[in-house]
Amino acid sequence: MRMGRMMLAAGTASYRVKQAMTAVASALGVDRHSHQVSFTEIVTTTHRGKIFRTEVGANRAFGVNSDRIWALDRLRQNLPDDLTAPQLHRELDAIQDRPRFYSVAATASFAGAACAAFAVLNGADWIEAAIVFIAAFLGQLTRHTLHKHAFNLFGTVLVSAAVASLVYLAGIAALGLVGNSIGVYTAGYISTVLFLLPGFPLVTGALDMAKMDIASGVERIAFGTTLTIAAGISVVAVSLISDLDDYAHAAQSVPLPGQIAVWAVASFVGVYGFASIFNSPWHMAASAATVGMVANTFRLTAIHEWEWSLQAATLTACVIVGVLAAAAVAWRGYPIITLNVPAVLVMVPGVTAHQTVVDLNEGHYTDAVTGLLQVVMVVLAIMVGLVIAKLVTDRDWSHDRPSSTIKA
């Protein structure tokens, strides 16, 4: 139960939680073990002879800690055959007591860098990217402060998104006062709140559903959707105080090699920042950033140069993410989810999603429906691409082997 609860609280998928609990039960030598895992609860029954015990545990920690996921996964893979409960508790104590790699200020800086990189990918210049950095930095500090005081999670996202959005608008207004007006672009505006995107619940929810763990998958996707809506409410509300320009910047004449270089650098910085927010050690973050850089540069090149559809390019790029992440897993032993999620966050159509909500508020229903369908199709392309990659790279995952019950 403790192993399962720690893995669940660290943000990993439910099928991994079940896998870890099964491994522990087998190593402890119990006769039979069964469990049911959702996003918020674990129910487990352990049998020894005619004696059995059922426990119910609740999960109220909804953060992400990639380093802890990795440590728990290494523990799962290296359990001795003669494991005892006290030994396991000592190992779990050591993992639980590990401090986070980065300070609050460093994490906020990573959030700012990731959002600024996303703005660059959407055509922002360096001045606007700098404003996005400051806005996301302060938004992340707000989120940390509210979380530290156990503020409601939905309210935390609302307030943090509002702070980031207001700071961005204030920064643009301040530039205008000194005679350097650059306009309020939707791309830069939306980039300021991307650090709030609940990528782990959405991706792990899709993977759980692909494993036919429907209840857990639906809960995770519902949770991620709720937080996305919370951020969207604040973003749209704040945007009402300022007129946003077209969500696309004017096209700049840049030679293709230079444009590819910009895409590659911005993708690397963005993914590295997101991975670090999740408390990934630097080498894990660098691996995720390399995977994301290759895949997203391919995606943007396919869209802008080869005229692929957005959905086809995104799906293919996510398959590339999954395949490259599997190679990194074979090399370094990382949990694949710690590479997949940061790598795909820069592909999320946040600008289109915001424009959809604005069109809906203004009564432009045809445009709103078109935008909504595009957002849904791209999100599905991300999820399906990752699932396809899992199917072709992980035999244990692609073939059903029930883990709800084990016999020693």
Contacts in CASP RR format, 6 or more apart in sequence:
PFRMAT RR
TARGET T0000
AUTHOR 0000-0000-0000
METHOD contacts of the structure
MODEL  1
MRMGRMMLAAGTASYRVKQAMTAVASALGVDRHSHQVSFTEIVTTTHRGK
IFRTEVGANRAFGVNSDRIWALDRLRQNLPDDLTAPQLHRELDAIQDRPR
FYSVAATASFAGAACAAFAVLNGADWIEAAIVFIAAFLGQLTRHTLHKHA
FNLFGTVLVSAAVASLVYLAGIAALGLVGNSIGVYTAGYISTVLFLLPGF
PLVTGALDMAKMDIASGVERIAFGTTLTIAAGISVVAVSLISDLDDYAHA
AQSVPLPGQIAVWAVASFVGVYGFASIFNSPWHMAASAATVGMVANTFRL
TAIHEWEWSLQAATLTACVIVGVLAAAAVAWRGYPIITLNVPAVLVMVPG
VTAHQTVVDLNEGHYTDAVTGLLQVVMVVLAIMVGLVIAKLVTDRDWSHD
RPSSTIKA
1 21 0 8 1.000
1 42 0 8 1.000
1 44 0 8 1.000
1 55 0 8 1.000
1 57 0 8 1.000
2 88 0 8 1.000
2 89 0 8 1.000
2 92 0 8 1.000
3 20 0 8 1.000
3 21 0 8 1.000
3 24 0 8 1.000
3 72 0 8 1.000
3 75 0 8 1.000
3 76 0 8 1.000
3 88 0 8 1.000
3 92 0 8 1.000
4 17 0 8 1.000
4 20 0 8 1.000
4 21 0 8 1.000
4 37 0 8 1.000
4 42 0 8 1.000
5 42 0 8 1.000
5 57 0 8 1.000
5 59 0 8 1.000
6 68 0 8 1.000
6 72 0 8 1.000
6 92 0 8 1.000
6 95 0 8 1.000
6 96 0 8 1.000
7 16 0 8 1.000
7 17 0 8 1.000
7 20 0 8 1.000
7 69 0 8 1.000
7 72 0 8 1.000
8 14 0 8 1.000
8 17 0 8 1.000
8 37 0 8 1.000
8 39 0 8 1.000
8 42 0 8 1.000
8 59 0 8 1.000
9 59 0 8 1.000
9 61 0 8 1.000
9 63 0 8 1.000
10 63 0 8 1.000
10 64 0 8 1.000
10 65 0 8 1.000
10 66 0 8 1.000
10 68 0 8 1.000
10 69 0 8 1.000
10 72 0 8 1.000
11 62 0 8 1.000
11 63 0 8 1.000
11 64 0 8 1.000
11 65 0 8 1.000
11 69 0 8 1.000
11 200 0 8 1.000
11 201 0 8 1.000
11 204 0 8 1.000
12 69 0 8 1.000
12 72 0 8 1.000
12 73 0 8 1.000
12 204 0 8 1.000
12 335 0 8 1.000
12 337 0 8 1.000
13 204 0 8 1.000
13 205 0 8 1.000
13 207 0 8 1.000
13 208 0 8 1.000
13 337 0 8 1.000
14 37 0 8 1.000
14 38 0 8 1.000
14 39 0 8 1.000
14 204 0 8 1.000
14 208 0 8 1.000
14 213 0 8 1.000
14 216 0 8 1.000
14 217 0 8 1.000
14 220 0 8 1.000
15 207 0 8 1.000
15 208 0 8 1.000
15 211 0 8 1.000
15 213 0 8 1.000
15 397 0 8 1.000
15 403 0 8 1.000
16 73 0 8 1.000
16 335 0 8 1.000
16 337 0 8 1.000
17 37 0 8 1.000
17 42 0 8 1.000
18 35 0 8 1.000
18 37 0 8 1.000
18 403 0 8 1.000
18 404 0 8 1.000
19 76 0 8 1.000
19 403 0 8 1.000
20 72 0 8 1.000
20 73 0 8 1.000
20 76 0 8 1.000
21 33 0 8 1.000
21 35 0 8 1.000
21 37 0 8 1.000
21 42 0 8 1.000
21 44 0 8 1.000
22 33 0 8 1.000
22 35 0 8 1.000
22 403 0 8 1.000
22 406 0 8 1.000
23 76 0 8 1.000
23 77 0 8 1.000
23 79 0 8 1.000
24 76 0 8 1.000
24 79 0 8 1.000
24 83 0 8 1.000
24 88 0 8 1.000
25 33 0 8 1.000
25 46 0 8 1.000
25 406 0 8 1.000
25 408 0 8 1.000
26 33 0 8 1.000
26 406 0 8 1.000
26 408 0 8 1.000
27 79 0 8 1.000
27 80 0 8 1.000
27 81 0 8 1.000
27 83 0 8 1.000
28 83 0 8 1.000
28 84 0 8 1.000
28 85 0 8 1.000
28 88 0 8 1.000
29 408 0 8 1.000
30 46 0 8 1.000
30 47 0 8 1.000
30 48 0 8 1.000
30 408 0 8 1.000
31 47 0 8 1.000
31 48 0 8 1.000
31 49 0 8 1.000
31 407 0 8 1.000
31 408 0 8 1.000
32 46 0 8 1.000
32 47 0 8 1.000
32 405 0 8 1.000
32 406 0 8 1.000
32 407 0 8 1.000
32 408 0 8 1.000
33 44 0 8 1.000
33 45 0 8 1.000
33 46 0 8 1.000
33 47 0 8 1.000
33 405 0 8 1.000
33 406 0 8 1.000
34 44 0 8 1.000
34 45 0 8 1.000
34 404 0 8 1.000
34 405 0 8 1.000
35 42 0 8 1.000
35 43 0 8 1.000
35 44 0 8 1.000
35 45 0 8 1.000
35 404 0 8 1.000
36 42 0 8 1.000
36 43 0 8 1.000
36 44 0 8 1.000
36 404 0 8 1.000
37 43 0 8 1.000
37 213 0 8 1.000
37 216 0 8 1.000
38 215 0 8 1.000
38 216 0 8 1.000
38 219 0 8 1.000
39 59 0 8 1.000
39 201 0 8 1.000
39 216 0 8 1.000
39 217 0 8 1.000
39 219 0 8 1.000
39 220 0 8 1.000
39 223 0 8 1.000
40 58 0 8 1.000
40 59 0 8 1.000
40 60 0 8 1.000
40 219 0 8 1.000
41 56 0 8 1.000
41 57 0 8 1.000
41 58 0 8 1.000
41 59 0 8 1.000
42 56 0 8 1.000
42 57 0 8 1.000
42 59 0 8 1.000
43 54 0 8 1.000
43 55 0 8 1.000
43 56 0 8 1.000
43 57 0 8 1.000
44 54 0 8 1.000
44 55 0 8 1.000
45 52 0 8 1.000
45 53 0 8 1.000
45 54 0 8 1.000
45 55 0 8 1.000
46 52 0 8 1.000
46 53 0 8 1.000
62 153 0 8 1.000
62 201 0 8 1.000
62 223 0 8 1.000
63 200 0 8 1.000
64 200 0 8 1.000
64 278 0 8 1.000
64 279 0 8 1.000
65 100 0 8 1.000
65 278 0 8 1.000
65 279 0 8 1.000
66 275 0 8 1.000
66 278 0 8 1.000
66 279 0 8 1.000
66 280 0 8 1.000
66 284 0 8 1.000
66 335 0 8 1.000
66 338 0 8 1.000
67 98 0 8 1.000
67 100 0 8 1.000
67 101 0 8 1.000
67 279 0 8 1.000
67 280 0 8 1.000
67 281 0 8 1.000
67 284 0 8 1.000
68 95 0 8 1.000
68 96 0 8 1.000
68 98 0 8 1.000
68 279 0 8 1.000
69 335 0 8 1.000
69 337 0 8 1.000
69 338 0 8 1.000
70 284 0 8 1.000
70 333 0 8 1.000
70 334 0 8 1.000
70 335 0 8 1.000
70 338 0 8 1.000
71 95 0 8 1.000
71 98 0 8 1.000
72 95 0 8 1.000
73 335 0 8 1.000
75 91 0 8 1.000
75 92 0 8 1.000
75 95 0 8 1.000
79 88 0 8 1.000
80 87 0 8 1.000
100 279 0 8 1.000
101 276 0 8 1.000
101 279 0 8 1.000
101 280 0 8 1.000
101 281 0 8 1.000
101 282 0 8 1.000
102 110 0 8 1.000
102 276 0 8 1.000
102 279 0 8 1.000
104 141 0 8 1.000
104 144 0 8 1.000
105 141 0 8 1.000
106 276 0 8 1.000
107 140 0 8 1.000
107 144 0 8 1.000
107 276 0 8 1.000
107 277 0 8 1.000
108 136 0 8 1.000
108 137 0 8 1.000
108 138 0 8 1.000
108 139 0 8 1.000
108 140 0 8 1.000
108 141 0 8 1.000
108 144 0 8 1.000
109 137 0 8 1.000
110 272 0 8 1.000
110 273 0 8 1.000
110 274 0 8 1.000
110 276 0 8 1.000
110 277 0 8 1.000
111 136 0 8 1.000
111 137 0 8 1.000
111 139 0 8 1.000
111 140 0 8 1.000
111 195 0 8 1.000
111 273 0 8 1.000
111 277 0 8 1.000
112 132 0 8 1.000
112 133 0 8 1.000
112 134 0 8 1.000
112 135 0 8 1.000
112 136 0 8 1.000
112 137 0 8 1.000
112 140 0 8 1.000
112 195 0 8 1.000
112 273 0 8 1.000
113 133 0 8 1.000
113 269 0 8 1.000
113 270 0 8 1.000
113 272 0 8 1.000
113 273 0 8 1.000
114 136 0 8 1.000
114 194 0 8 1.000
114 195 0 8 1.000
114 269 0 8 1.000
114 270 0 8 1.000
114 271 0 8 1.000
114 272 0 8 1.000
114 273 0 8 1.000
114 274 0 8 1.000
114 277 0 8 1.000
114 345 0 8 1.000
115 132 0 8 1.000
115 133 0 8 1.000
115 135 0 8 1.000
115 136 0 8 1.000
115 191 0 8 1.000
115 192 0 8 1.000
115 193 0 8 1.000
115 194 0 8 1.000
115 195 0 8 1.000
116 124 0 8 1.000
116 129 0 8 1.000
116 130 0 8 1.000
116 132 0 8 1.000
116 133 0 8 1.000
116 136 0 8 1.000
116 191 0 8 1.000
116 269 0 8 1.000
117 129 0 8 1.000
117 266 0 8 1.000
117 267 0 8 1.000
117 269 0 8 1.000
117 270 0 8 1.000
117 273 0 8 1.000
117 346 0 8 1.000
118 132 0 8 1.000
118 191 0 8 1.000
118 194 0 8 1.000
118 266 0 8 1.000
118 270 0 8 1.000
118 346 0 8 1.000
119 128 0 8 1.000
119 129 0 8 1.000
119 132 0 8 1.000
119 187 0 8 1.000
119 188 0 8 1.000
119 191 0 8 1.000
120 129 0 8 1.000
120 262 0 8 1.000
120 266 0 8 1.000
121 263 0 8 1.000
121 266 0 8 1.000
121 267 0 8 1.000
121 296 0 8 1.000
121 300 0 8 1.000
121 346 0 8 1.000
122 187 0 8 1.000
122 188 0 8 1.000
122 191 0 8 1.000
122 248 0 8 1.000
122 249 0 8 1.000
122 351 0 8 1.000
123 187 0 8 1.000
123 249 0 8 1.000
123 252 0 8 1.000
124 132 0 8 1.000
124 185 0 8 1.000
124 187 0 8 1.000
124 188 0 8 1.000
124 191 0 8 1.000
124 249 0 8 1.000
125 182 0 8 1.000
127 175 0 8 1.000
127 180 0 8 1.000
127 182 0 8 1.000
128 172 0 8 1.000
128 182 0 8 1.000
128 185 0 8 1.000
128 188 0 8 1.000
131 167 0 8 1.000
131 168 0 8 1.000
131 171 0 8 1.000
131 172 0 8 1.000
131 175 0 8 1.000
132 168 0 8 1.000
132 188 0 8 1.000
132 191 0 8 1.000
132 192 0 8 1.000
134 167 0 8 1.000
134 171 0 8 1.000
135 164 0 8 1.000
135 165 0 8 1.000
135 167 0 8 1.000
135 168 0 8 1.000
135 171 0 8 1.000
135 192 0 8 1.000
136 164 0 8 1.000
136 191 0 8 1.000
136 192 0 8 1.000
136 193 0 8 1.000
136 194 0 8 1.000
136 195 0 8 1.000
138 163 0 8 1.000
138 164 0 8 1.000
138 167 0 8 1.000
139 160 0 8 1.000
139 161 0 8 1.000
139 163 0 8 1.000
139 164 0 8 1.000
139 167 0 8 1.000
139 192 0 8 1.000
139 195 0 8 1.000
140 160 0 8 1.000
140 195 0 8 1.000
140 277 0 8 1.000
142 159 0 8 1.000
142 160 0 8 1.000
142 163 0 8 1.000
142 164 0 8 1.000
143 156 0 8 1.000
143 157 0 8 1.000
143 160 0 8 1.000
143 195 0 8 1.000
143 196 0 8 1.000
146 155 0 8 1.000
146 156 0 8 1.000
146 159 0 8 1.000
146 160 0 8 1.000
147 156 0 8 1.000
151 159 0 8 1.000
153 227 0 8 1.000
154 226 0 8 1.000
154 227 0 8 1.000
154 230 0 8 1.000
155 230 0 8 1.000
157 196 0 8 1.000
157 227 0 8 1.000
157 230 0 8 1.000
157 231 0 8 1.000
157 234 0 8 1.000
158 230 0 8 1.000
158 231 0 8 1.000
158 233 0 8 1.000
158 234 0 8 1.000
159 234 0 8 1.000
160 193 0 8 1.000
160 196 0 8 1.000
160 231 0 8 1.000
161 193 0 8 1.000
161 196 0 8 1.000
161 230 0 8 1.000
161 231 0 8 1.000
161 232 0 8 1.000
161 233 0 8 1.000
161 234 0 8 1.000
161 235 0 8 1.000
162 234 0 8 1.000
162 237 0 8 1.000
162 238 0 8 1.000
164 192 0 8 1.000
164 193 0 8 1.000
164 195 0 8 1.000
165 189 0 8 1.000
165 192 0 8 1.000
165 193 0 8 1.000
165 234 0 8 1.000
165 235 0 8 1.000
165 238 0 8 1.000
165 239 0 8 1.000
166 238 0 8 1.000
167 192 0 8 1.000
168 188 0 8 1.000
168 189 0 8 1.000
168 192 0 8 1.000
169 184 0 8 1.000
169 189 0 8 1.000
169 238 0 8 1.000
169 241 0 8 1.000
169 242 0 8 1.000
172 182 0 8 1.000
172 183 0 8 1.000
172 184 0 8 1.000
172 242 0 8 1.000
173 242 0 8 1.000
175 181 0 8 1.000
175 182 0 8 1.000
176 182 0 8 1.000
183 245 0 8 1.000
184 242 0 8 1.000
184 243 0 8 1.000
184 244 0 8 1.000
184 245 0 8 1.000
185 244 0 8 1.000
185 245 0 8 1.000
185 246 0 8 1.000
185 247 0 8 1.000
185 249 0 8 1.000
186 244 0 8 1.000
186 245 0 8 1.000
186 246 0 8 1.000
186 247 0 8 1.000
186 351 0 8 1.000
186 354 0 8 1.000
186 355 0 8 1.000
187 247 0 8 1.000
187 248 0 8 1.000
187 249 0 8 1.000
187 351 0 8 1.000
189 235 0 8 1.000
189 239 0 8 1.000
189 244 0 8 1.000
189 354 0 8 1.000
190 235 0 8 1.000
190 247 0 8 1.000
190 350 0 8 1.000
190 351 0 8 1.000
190 353 0 8 1.000
190 354 0 8 1.000
193 231 0 8 1.000
193 232 0 8 1.000
193 234 0 8 1.000
193 235 0 8 1.000
194 345 0 8 1.000
194 348 0 8 1.000
194 350 0 8 1.000
195 274 0 8 1.000
195 277 0 8 1.000
196 227 0 8 1.000
196 231 0 8 1.000
197 228 0 8 1.000
197 231 0 8 1.000
197 345 0 8 1.000
197 348 0 8 1.000
198 223 0 8 1.000
198 224 0 8 1.000
198 227 0 8 1.000
198 228 0 8 1.000
199 224 0 8 1.000
199 341 0 8 1.000
199 345 0 8 1.000
200 278 0 8 1.000
200 337 0 8 1.000
200 341 0 8 1.000
201 220 0 8 1.000
201 221 0 8 1.000
201 223 0 8 1.000
201 224 0 8 1.000
201 227 0 8 1.000
202 220 0 8 1.000
202 221 0 8 1.000
202 224 0 8 1.000
202 225 0 8 1.000
202 379 0 8 1.000
202 383 0 8 1.000
203 337 0 8 1.000
203 340 0 8 1.000
203 341 0 8 1.000
203 344 0 8 1.000
203 382 0 8 1.000
203 383 0 8 1.000
203 386 0 8 1.000
204 217 0 8 1.000
204 220 0 8 1.000
204 337 0 8 1.000
205 216 0 8 1.000
205 217 0 8 1.000
205 218 0 8 1.000
205 220 0 8 1.000
205 221 0 8 1.000
206 217 0 8 1.000
206 221 0 8 1.000
206 383 0 8 1.000
206 386 0 8 1.000
206 387 0 8 1.000
207 337 0 8 1.000
207 386 0 8 1.000
207 387 0 8 1.000
207 390 0 8 1.000
208 214 0 8 1.000
208 216 0 8 1.000
208 217 0 8 1.000
208 220 0 8 1.000
209 217 0 8 1.000
209 218 0 8 1.000
209 221 0 8 1.000
210 387 0 8 1.000
210 390 0 8 1.000
211 397 0 8 1.000
212 400 0 8 1.000
232 353 0 8 1.000
232 354 0 8 1.000
232 357 0 8 1.000
235 354 0 8 1.000
236 354 0 8 1.000
236 357 0 8 1.000
236 358 0 8 1.000
236 361 0 8 1.000
239 354 0 8 1.000
239 358 0 8 1.000
244 358 0 8 1.000
247 351 0 8 1.000
247 352 0 8 1.000
247 354 0 8 1.000
247 355 0 8 1.000
254 262 0 8 1.000
256 305 0 8 1.000
259 304 0 8 1.000
260 297 0 8 1.000
260 301 0 8 1.000
263 296 0 8 1.000
263 297 0 8 1.000
263 300 0 8 1.000
263 301 0 8 1.000
264 293 0 8 1.000
264 297 0 8 1.000
267 289 0 8 1.000
267 292 0 8 1.000
267 293 0 8 1.000
267 296 0 8 1.000
267 297 0 8 1.000
267 346 0 8 1.000
268 289 0 8 1.000
268 290 0 8 1.000
268 292 0 8 1.000
268 293 0 8 1.000
269 289 0 8 1.000
270 289 0 8 1.000
270 346 0 8 1.000
271 285 0 8 1.000
271 288 0 8 1.000
271 289 0 8 1.000
271 291 0 8 1.000
271 292 0 8 1.000
271 293 0 8 1.000
271 296 0 8 1.000
271 342 0 8 1.000
271 343 0 8 1.000
271 345 0 8 1.000
271 346 0 8 1.000
272 285 0 8 1.000
272 286 0 8 1.000
272 288 0 8 1.000
272 289 0 8 1.000
272 342 0 8 1.000
273 285 0 8 1.000
273 289 0 8 1.000
273 342 0 8 1.000
274 288 0 8 1.000
274 341 0 8 1.000
274 342 0 8 1.000
274 345 0 8 1.000
274 346 0 8 1.000
275 284 0 8 1.000
275 285 0 8 1.000
275 288 0 8 1.000
275 289 0 8 1.000
275 338 0 8 1.000
275 339 0 8 1.000
275 342 0 8 1.000
276 282 0 8 1.000
276 285 0 8 1.000
278 338 0 8 1.000
278 341 0 8 1.000
278 342 0 8 1.000
280 288 0 8 1.000
280 338 0 8 1.000
280 342 0 8 1.000
283 332 0 8 1.000
284 332 0 8 1.000
284 334 0 8 1.000
284 338 0 8 1.000
284 339 0 8 1.000
285 342 0 8 1.000
287 328 0 8 1.000
287 332 0 8 1.000
287 334 0 8 1.000
287 339 0 8 1.000
288 325 0 8 1.000
288 338 0 8 1.000
288 339 0 8 1.000
288 342 0 8 1.000
288 343 0 8 1.000
289 342 0 8 1.000
289 343 0 8 1.000
290 324 0 8 1.000
291 321 0 8 1.000
291 322 0 8 1.000
291 324 0 8 1.000
291 325 0 8 1.000
291 328 0 8 1.000
291 339 0 8 1.000
291 343 0 8 1.000
292 321 0 8 1.000
292 324 0 8 1.000
292 342 0 8 1.000
292 343 0 8 1.000
292 344 0 8 1.000
292 346 0 8 1.000
294 320 0 8 1.000
294 324 0 8 1.000
295 317 0 8 1.000
295 318 0 8 1.000
295 320 0 8 1.000
295 321 0 8 1.000
295 324 0 8 1.000
295 343 0 8 1.000
295 344 0 8 1.000
296 317 0 8 1.000
296 343 0 8 1.000
296 346 0 8 1.000
296 347 0 8 1.000
298 313 0 8 1.000
298 316 0 8 1.000
298 317 0 8 1.000
298 320 0 8 1.000
299 313 0 8 1.000
299 314 0 8 1.000
299 316 0 8 1.000
299 317 0 8 1.000
299 347 0 8 1.000
300 313 0 8 1.000
302 308 0 8 1.000
302 312 0 8 1.000
302 313 0 8 1.000
302 316 0 8 1.000
302 317 0 8 1.000
303 310 0 8 1.000
303 313 0 8 1.000
308 316 0 8 1.000
310 349 0 8 1.000
310 374 0 8 1.000
310 377 0 8 1.000
310 378 0 8 1.000
311 377 0 8 1.000
311 378 0 8 1.000
311 380 0 8 1.000
311 381 0 8 1.000
312 381 0 8 1.000
314 347 0 8 1.000
314 378 0 8 1.000
314 381 0 8 1.000
314 382 0 8 1.000
315 381 0 8 1.000
315 382 0 8 1.000
315 384 0 8 1.000
315 385 0 8 1.000
315 388 0 8 1.000
316 385 0 8 1.000
317 347 0 8 1.000
318 344 0 8 1.000
318 347 0 8 1.000
318 381 0 8 1.000
318 382 0 8 1.000
318 383 0 8 1.000
318 384 0 8 1.000
318 385 0 8 1.000
318 386 0 8 1.000
318 388 0 8 1.000
318 389 0 8 1.000
319 385 0 8 1.000
319 386 0 8 1.000
319 388 0 8 1.000
319 389 0 8 1.000
320 389 0 8 1.000
321 339 0 8 1.000
321 340 0 8 1.000
321 343 0 8 1.000
321 344 0 8 1.000
321 386 0 8 1.000
321 389 0 8 1.000
322 336 0 8 1.000
322 339 0 8 1.000
322 340 0 8 1.000
322 385 0 8 1.000
322 386 0 8 1.000
322 389 0 8 1.000
322 390 0 8 1.000
322 393 0 8 1.000
323 389 0 8 1.000
323 392 0 8 1.000
323 393 0 8 1.000
325 334 0 8 1.000
325 336 0 8 1.000
325 339 0 8 1.000
325 340 0 8 1.000
325 343 0 8 1.000
325 389 0 8 1.000
326 336 0 8 1.000
326 389 0 8 1.000
326 393 0 8 1.000
326 394 0 8 1.000
328 334 0 8 1.000
328 339 0 8 1.000
329 335 0 8 1.000
329 336 0 8 1.000
329 339 0 8 1.000
336 390 0 8 1.000
336 394 0 8 1.000
340 386 0 8 1.000
344 382 0 8 1.000
344 386 0 8 1.000
347 378 0 8 1.000
347 382 0 8 1.000
348 378 0 8 1.000
348 379 0 8 1.000
348 382 0 8 1.000
349 374 0 8 1.000
349 375 0 8 1.000
349 378 0 8 1.000
349 379 0 8 1.000
350 375 0 8 1.000
352 371 0 8 1.000
352 374 0 8 1.000
352 375 0 8 1.000
352 378 0 8 1.000
353 375 0 8 1.000
355 367 0 8 1.000
355 371 0 8 1.000
356 367 0 8 1.000
356 368 0 8 1.000
356 371 0 8 1.000
356 372 0 8 1.000
356 375 0 8 1.000
357 368 0 8 1.000
359 365 0 8 1.000
359 367 0 8 1.000
359 368 0 8 1.000
359 371 0 8 1.000
360 368 0 8 1.000
390 397 0 8 1.000
390 398 0 8 1.000
391 397 0 8 1.000
391 398 0 8 1.000
392 398 0 8 1.000
END
